[in-house]
Amino acid sequence: MKLRGDGRCCLRDRTWWVQFYVDGKQQRESAKTTDQETGEKYLRRRLKEVHAHELDPSTPFVSRHDKRRAIAELLDALKVDYEIREKDSPMNVSGIARARAAHLPPRPREISGKPGPEPARKLASGACFTIFAAPPVATWSTPAYPKASR
């Protein structure tokens, strides 16, 4: 017999997902399996981690969302690793800069090519507002789809 608070498994498409609560917030995670028993085992394992967190709040519960890392964090960690191991040659550092430029969106002041405005200005009433430069509109010298002649 399942008790209240034991979480649940549900099937979405062909993949089993688990749902449970941690500190009053619902957590939904894919069990990454098509087998129901494996999904229930995954749920039991996650519930053990939840109960360990409830018994000792100093033990953090780490959700799948918390385990994800942003590209910027990974590139920063790689640069620090290169510096610690003294492998921060100009070639390695420029490779990190190229990866950062290729995978991260440019900041608003870098889009327009002009220096950006002040991040926030105050109105006479004391309220703050922010102005960002609009990105330039792409223009094509030739139409992408030429008109078909009949």
RABELQUI-V650546 format. One record per run of one state. SS is the DSSP state (@ for helix, = for strand, . for the rest). FROM is the first residue (numbers start at 1). TO is the last residue. If there is no record, write none. Layout:
SS|FROM|TO  SS|FROM|TO
This chain:
.|1|7  =|8|12  .|13|14  =|15|22  .|23|24  =|25|30  .|31|35  @|36|55  .|56|63  @|64|67  .|68|70  @|71|84  .|85|89  @|90|103  .|104|107  @|108|112  .|113|120  =|121|122  .|123|127  =|128|129  .|130|150
